[in-house]
Amino acid sequence: MNGPVRVAVIGAGDISDQYLKTLSGYPDLAVTAVADLVPGRARAQAETHGVPAWGSTEEVLRRDDVDLVVNLTVPAAHAEVALAAIAAGKHVWGEKPLALDRASARAVLDAADAAAVVVGNAPDTVLGPGVQTAHRLLAEGAIGEPRTVLTLMQGPGPDLWHPRPQFLFAEGAGPLFDIGPYYLTTLVQLLGPIVSVSATGQSPRAERVIRSGPDAGTAFPVEVPTHVSVVTTFASGTVGTSIYSFDSPLRRQLFEITGTDGVMEVPVSGFDGDTRLLTSAEPDAPWSTVPAVGVPSNRGVGVLELARALRCGERPRADGELAYHVLDVMLAVEESVNLGSPVRVASSAPEVPPIPPQWDPTTCTYNGTEQT
């Protein structure tokens, strides 16, 4: 593949601003088109970000100047749009989750294999210097062998600030499917595949009210659990405890791995952040702080990592099989909530190597070979 990888963005909603701003700044990529169900929205985003073309999904997928599609549609459309892009011979980067059910997700991956194209999937926060620094430290034995992990994500919910939050409380969302992928993808990257889950969940409120924007005051139904507690068992034997909640006025995020030789606090609030280590059991022992090592990145870096992997003939780190395993885990959690009993996770995921600290998303690599 010569020259920059040519990218089209499908879905010109709120999150497309972040993607388009980032993707347009990477010299290894060229954003050539924007598509949306609402033509005016696609045109506005294209003009705002200097993208030369815009149109419907069908029109953009017919273009010869598109190698890779960034699928930013709502979760219910993820599989349909991905399959259409694959049928058009395009590689696909999708927003989370990969699909809403296992059959649709597997259909996407099987179609990609048959078409010899590659699927990658959000979240790509795991590729930022913050998590990657923690990943390298863990691989180097900074806390010995991991034994347990605790993750917390609590807050009042996106109805407090999002102008159109209804889809975040519908099937395929809620705290498990909306926020869970960030934590679960990081868990699997750092600790390996998950083999079983046991979960409980509840929805204290049957409806929510939009609190900001032009529709403030509008009530809408809650279709999924808004508080989920999970006990997770990894293939390695590591055991995890997690909470995903839109029901707490207390905002709290935590990702803490305890090993045979210490404790590691992994940054989870974005692409950067320090890693903290506690390697003494003495009372009041101090934590040490390890700053993130690597070039700062932002939403869309996974598209770049996928594009560079394509050029080198390598597997992208945030690939479709990893996304499928995370989806499989989330569906198993959902099933455990409904059944009231543990559920085995049938899928697995390949080992994901850390990104080298010298990896630089801002450089141009298509005239040479990039170390991935």
C-alpha positions as CSV (number, residue, x, y, z in Angstrom):
1,M,0.0,0.0,0.0
2,N,1.6,3.2,-1.2
3,G,0.8,6.7,0.1
4,P,-1.5,7.5,3.0
5,V,-4.4,5.1,3.8
6,R,-7.6,6.8,2.6
7,V,-10.3,6.9,5.2
8,A,-14.1,7.6,5.0
9,V,-16.1,8.4,8.2
10,I,-19.6,7.1,8.3
11,G,-21.7,8.7,10.9
12,A,-21.4,12.5,11.5
13,G,-22.8,12.6,15.0
14,D,-21.2,14.1,18.1
15,I,-18.2,11.8,18.3
16,S,-17.2,12.4,14.7
17,D,-15.7,15.8,15.7
18,Q,-13.1,14.1,17.8
19,Y,-12.3,11.5,15.2
20,L,-12.1,13.9,12.3
21,K,-9.9,16.4,14.1
22,T,-7.5,13.6,15.1
23,L,-7.5,11.7,11.8
24,S,-6.9,14.8,9.7
25,G,-3.7,15.4,11.7
26,Y,-2.1,12.1,11.0
27,P,0.2,12.1,7.9
28,D,-0.2,8.4,7.4
29,L,-4.0,8.9,6.8
30,A,-6.0,11.0,4.3
31,V,-9.7,11.5,5.2
32,T,-11.5,11.6,1.8
33,A,-15.2,11.5,2.6
34,V,-17.9,11.8,5.3
35,A,-21.3,10.0,5.1
36,D,-24.5,10.3,7.2
37,L,-28.2,9.5,7.1
38,V,-28.7,13.2,7.2
39,P,-26.9,14.7,4.1
40,G,-26.6,18.2,5.6
41,R,-24.9,16.8,8.7
42,A,-22.3,15.0,6.5
43,R,-21.7,18.1,4.5
44,A,-21.3,20.3,7.5
45,Q,-18.7,18.0,9.1
46,A,-16.8,17.6,5.8
47,E,-16.7,21.4,5.4
48,T,-15.7,22.0,9.0
49,H,-12.8,19.5,8.8
50,G,-11.6,20.1,5.3
51,V,-12.8,16.8,3.9
52,P,-13.2,17.0,0.1
53,A,-16.3,14.8,-0.3
54,W,-19.5,13.9,1.5
55,G,-22.7,11.9,0.8
56,S,-24.8,8.9,1.8
57,T,-23.3,5.7,3.0
58,E,-24.0,4.0,-0.3
59,E,-22.3,6.8,-2.2
60,V,-19.3,6.9,-0.1
61,L,-18.8,3.1,-0.2
62,R,-18.8,3.2,-4.0
63,R,-15.9,5.6,-4.0
64,D,-12.5,4.4,-5.3
65,D,-10.6,6.7,-2.9
66,V,-11.6,4.9,0.2
67,D,-9.5,2.1,1.7
68,L,-10.8,2.1,5.2
69,V,-14.2,3.0,6.7
70,V,-14.5,4.4,10.2
71,N,-18.0,3.3,11.4
72,L,-19.4,5.8,13.9
73,T,-23.0,4.9,13.6
74,V,-25.3,4.0,16.5
75,P,-24.7,0.6,18.1
76,A,-27.7,-0.9,16.5
77,A,-26.3,-0.2,13.0
78,H,-22.7,-1.2,13.6
79,A,-22.9,-4.7,12.1
80,E,-25.1,-3.6,9.1
81,V,-22.7,-0.8,8.1
82,A,-19.6,-2.9,8.7
83,L,-21.0,-5.7,6.5
84,A,-21.8,-3.1,3.7
85,A,-18.3,-1.7,3.9
86,I,-16.7,-5.2,3.8
87,A,-18.9,-6.0,0.8
88,A,-17.5,-3.0,-0.9
89,G,-13.9,-4.2,-0.2
90,K,-13.1,-1.7,2.5
91,H,-11.3,-2.3,5.8
92,V,-13.3,-1.3,8.8
93,W,-12.6,0.5,12.1
94,G,-15.8,0.4,14.2
95,E,-16.9,2.2,17.3
96,K,-17.8,0.1,20.3
97,P,-19.4,-2.4,20.5
98,L,-18.6,-4.5,17.5
99,A,-22.3,-5.5,17.3
100,L,-25.2,-6.2,19.6
101,D,-25.1,-10.0,19.4
102,R,-22.6,-12.8,18.8
103,A,-24.1,-13.9,15.5
104,S,-23.9,-10.5,14.0
105,A,-20.4,-9.9,15.3
106,R,-19.2,-13.2,14.0
107,A,-20.8,-12.5,10.6
108,V,-18.8,-9.3,10.4
109,L,-15.5,-11.1,11.1
110,D,-16.3,-14.0,8.8
111,A,-17.2,-11.7,6.0
112,A,-13.9,-9.8,6.5
113,D,-11.9,-13.0,6.4
114,A,-13.7,-14.0,3.2
115,A,-13.1,-10.6,1.6
116,A,-9.4,-10.4,2.8
117,V,-10.0,-7.2,4.7
118,V,-9.3,-6.3,8.3
119,V,-11.6,-5.2,11.1
120,G,-10.5,-3.1,14.1
121,N,-12.6,-1.8,16.8
122,A,-12.8,0.8,19.6
123,P,-11.9,1.6,22.3
124,D,-8.5,2.8,21.3
125,T,-7.8,4.4,24.7
126,V,-5.9,1.2,25.4
127,L,-3.3,2.2,22.7
128,G,-2.5,5.6,24.4
129,P,0.7,6.1,26.4
130,G,-1.1,5.8,29.7
131,V,-2.3,2.2,29.4
132,Q,0.7,1.2,27.3
133,T,3.1,2.3,30.0
134,A,1.2,0.2,32.5
135,H,1.2,-2.7,30.1
136,R,5.0,-2.6,29.7
137,L,5.5,-2.3,33.4
138,L,3.3,-5.3,34.0
139,A,5.1,-7.3,31.4
140,E,8.4,-6.4,33.0
141,G,7.2,-7.8,36.3
142,A,6.7,-4.5,38.2
143,I,4.2,-6.1,40.6
144,G,5.0,-9.8,40.1
145,E,2.3,-12.2,38.9
146,P,-1.2,-10.6,38.8
147,R,-3.6,-12.2,41.2
148,T,-6.7,-9.9,41.5
149,V,-8.0,-6.8,39.8
150,L,-10.6,-4.2,40.9
151,T,-12.3,-1.8,38.5
152,L,-14.9,0.8,39.4
153,M,-16.9,3.2,37.1
154,Q,-19.5,5.1,39.0
155,G,-21.4,8.3,38.1
156,P,-24.8,9.8,37.8
157,G,-25.2,8.9,34.1
158,P,-25.0,10.7,30.7
159,D,-28.6,12.0,31.0
160,L,-27.1,14.7,33.2
161,W,-25.0,16.2,30.4
162,H,-25.7,14.6,27.0
163,P,-28.3,16.5,24.9
164,R,-29.5,13.2,23.3
165,P,-28.9,10.4,25.8
166,Q,-31.8,8.1,25.0
167,F,-29.6,5.6,23.0
168,L,-27.2,5.3,26.0
169,F,-30.1,3.7,28.0
170,A,-31.3,1.5,25.2
171,E,-30.3,-2.1,24.1
172,G,-26.6,-2.2,23.4
173,A,-25.7,0.6,25.8
174,G,-26.1,1.3,29.5
175,P,-23.0,1.4,31.6
176,L,-22.0,-2.2,30.7
177,F,-22.0,-1.7,26.9
178,D,-21.2,2.0,26.8
179,I,-18.4,2.2,29.4
180,G,-17.6,-1.5,29.9
181,P,-15.6,-1.9,26.7
182,Y,-13.0,0.6,28.0
183,Y,-12.4,-1.4,31.1
184,L,-12.9,-4.9,29.6
185,T,-10.6,-4.2,26.6
186,T,-7.9,-3.0,29.0
187,L,-8.5,-6.0,31.3
188,V,-8.0,-8.4,28.4
189,Q,-5.0,-6.6,26.9
190,L,-3.2,-6.5,30.3
191,L,-4.4,-9.8,31.8
192,G,-5.5,-12.1,29.0
193,P,-8.8,-13.7,28.0
194,I,-11.8,-14.1,30.4
195,V,-13.3,-17.6,30.9
196,S,-16.3,-16.9,33.2
197,V,-18.4,-14.2,34.8
198,S,-20.9,-13.9,37.6
199,A,-23.0,-10.8,37.7
200,T,-26.0,-9.0,39.2
201,G,-27.7,-5.8,37.9
202,Q,-30.6,-3.5,38.5
203,S,-32.4,-0.4,37.1
204,P,-33.6,1.7,40.1
205,R,-35.4,4.1,37.8
206,A,-37.7,3.0,34.9
207,E,-37.3,6.3,33.1
208,R,-34.8,9.2,33.0
209,V,-35.1,12.9,32.2
210,I,-32.8,14.8,29.8
211,R,-31.1,17.4,31.9
212,S,-29.4,19.6,29.2
213,G,-29.7,20.9,25.7
214,P,-32.8,21.8,23.7
215,D,-34.8,18.7,24.9
216,A,-34.1,19.3,28.6
217,G,-37.1,18.1,30.7
218,T,-38.0,15.3,28.3
219,A,-38.5,11.8,29.9
220,F,-37.5,8.6,28.2
221,P,-37.5,4.9,29.2
222,V,-34.6,3.0,30.6
223,E,-34.3,-0.4,28.8
224,V,-31.1,-1.9,30.4
225,P,-29.6,-2.3,33.9
226,T,-28.0,1.0,35.0
227,H,-25.9,-0.7,37.8
228,V,-24.0,-3.9,37.1
229,S,-21.6,-5.7,39.5
230,V,-19.4,-8.5,38.0
231,V,-17.0,-11.1,39.3
232,T,-14.6,-12.1,36.5
233,T,-12.3,-15.1,36.2
234,F,-9.4,-15.0,33.7
235,A,-7.8,-17.9,31.9
236,S,-4.6,-17.1,33.9
237,G,-6.4,-17.6,37.2
238,T,-6.6,-13.9,38.0
239,V,-9.9,-12.9,39.5
240,G,-11.6,-9.5,39.0
241,T,-14.3,-7.5,40.6
242,S,-16.0,-4.7,38.6
243,I,-18.8,-2.2,39.0
244,Y,-20.4,-0.3,36.1
245,S,-23.0,2.2,37.3
246,F,-25.0,5.2,36.1
247,D,-26.7,5.4,39.5
248,S,-24.2,7.1,41.8
249,P,-23.9,10.8,42.5
250,L,-20.3,9.9,43.4
251,R,-18.1,10.0,40.3
252,R,-15.3,7.4,40.7
253,Q,-13.0,5.6,38.4
254,L,-10.5,2.9,39.5
255,F,-8.4,0.2,37.8
256,E,-6.2,-1.6,40.4
257,I,-4.2,-4.8,39.8
258,T,-2.8,-6.6,42.8
259,G,0.1,-8.9,42.1
260,T,2.5,-11.1,44.1
261,D,4.9,-8.2,44.6
262,G,2.7,-5.1,44.7
263,V,-0.2,-3.1,43.4
264,M,-0.5,-1.2,40.2
265,E,-3.0,1.6,39.6
266,V,-3.7,1.8,35.8
267,P,-4.9,5.1,34.3
268,V,-8.3,4.7,32.7
269,S,-9.7,8.2,32.2
270,G,-8.3,8.7,28.7
271,F,-5.2,8.2,26.5
272,D,-2.6,9.5,29.0
273,G,-2.2,9.5,32.8
274,D,0.4,8.2,35.2
275,T,0.7,4.6,36.5
276,R,1.1,4.3,40.2
277,L,2.9,1.5,42.0
278,L,2.8,0.2,45.6
279,T,5.5,-2.4,46.2
280,S,5.7,-2.5,50.0
281,A,3.2,-3.9,52.5
282,E,4.5,-1.7,55.3
283,P,2.0,0.6,56.9
284,D,1.8,4.1,55.2
285,A,4.3,2.9,52.5
286,P,4.4,5.5,49.7
287,W,3.2,5.0,46.2
288,S,5.6,5.6,43.3
289,T,4.4,7.4,40.2
290,V,5.5,6.4,36.7
291,P,4.7,9.1,34.1
292,A,3.3,7.9,30.7
293,V,6.0,7.2,28.2
294,G,5.1,7.8,24.5
295,V,3.8,10.4,22.2
296,P,0.3,11.7,23.3
297,S,-2.6,10.5,21.2
298,N,-6.3,10.9,21.0
299,R,-9.5,9.2,19.8
300,G,-8.7,7.8,16.3
301,V,-5.2,6.5,17.1
302,G,-6.6,3.0,16.7
303,V,-7.5,3.8,13.1
304,L,-3.9,4.8,12.5
305,E,-2.5,1.7,14.2
306,L,-4.8,-0.4,12.0
307,A,-3.6,1.5,8.9
308,R,0.0,1.0,9.8
309,A,-0.6,-2.7,10.5
310,L,-2.2,-3.1,7.1
311,R,0.8,-1.6,5.5
312,C,3.2,-4.0,7.3
313,G,1.0,-7.0,6.9
314,E,0.6,-7.4,10.7
315,R,-2.4,-7.8,13.0
316,P,-3.7,-4.6,14.6
317,R,-3.7,-4.6,18.4
318,A,-7.3,-3.5,18.7
319,D,-8.6,-6.0,16.2
320,G,-11.9,-7.7,15.6
321,E,-11.2,-10.8,17.6
322,L,-10.4,-8.8,20.7
323,A,-13.6,-6.8,20.1
324,Y,-15.6,-10.0,19.7
325,H,-14.2,-11.4,22.9
326,V,-15.1,-8.2,24.8
327,L,-18.6,-8.4,23.3
328,D,-18.9,-12.0,24.3
329,V,-17.9,-11.2,27.8
330,M,-20.5,-8.4,28.0
331,L,-23.2,-10.6,26.7
332,A,-22.2,-13.3,29.2
333,V,-22.5,-10.6,31.9
334,E,-26.0,-9.7,30.7
335,E,-26.9,-13.4,30.6
336,S,-25.6,-13.9,34.2
337,V,-27.7,-10.9,35.4
338,N,-30.8,-12.5,33.8
339,L,-30.1,-16.1,35.0
340,G,-28.8,-15.3,38.4
341,S,-25.9,-17.7,37.9
342,P,-22.3,-17.8,36.5
343,V,-21.9,-18.0,32.7
344,R,-18.9,-19.4,30.9
345,V,-17.3,-17.3,28.1
346,A,-16.8,-19.5,25.0
347,S,-14.5,-17.1,23.0
348,S,-10.9,-16.2,23.6
349,A,-8.6,-13.4,22.4
350,P,-5.0,-13.4,21.1
351,E,-2.2,-12.0,23.2
352,V,-1.7,-8.3,22.6
353,P,1.9,-7.1,22.7
354,P,2.6,-3.6,24.2
355,I,3.4,-0.8,21.8
356,P,7.1,0.2,21.8
357,P,7.6,3.5,23.7
358,Q,9.2,5.1,20.5
359,W,6.0,4.5,18.5
360,D,5.0,7.9,17.1
361,P,1.6,8.6,15.6
362,T,2.6,12.0,14.3
363,T,5.3,10.7,11.9
364,C,4.9,9.8,8.2
365,T,5.9,6.1,7.7
366,Y,4.6,5.1,4.3
367,N,7.9,5.7,2.6
368,G,9.6,3.3,5.0
369,T,8.8,0.5,7.5
370,E,7.2,1.4,10.7
371,Q,7.9,-0.6,13.9
372,T,4.5,-1.7,15.2
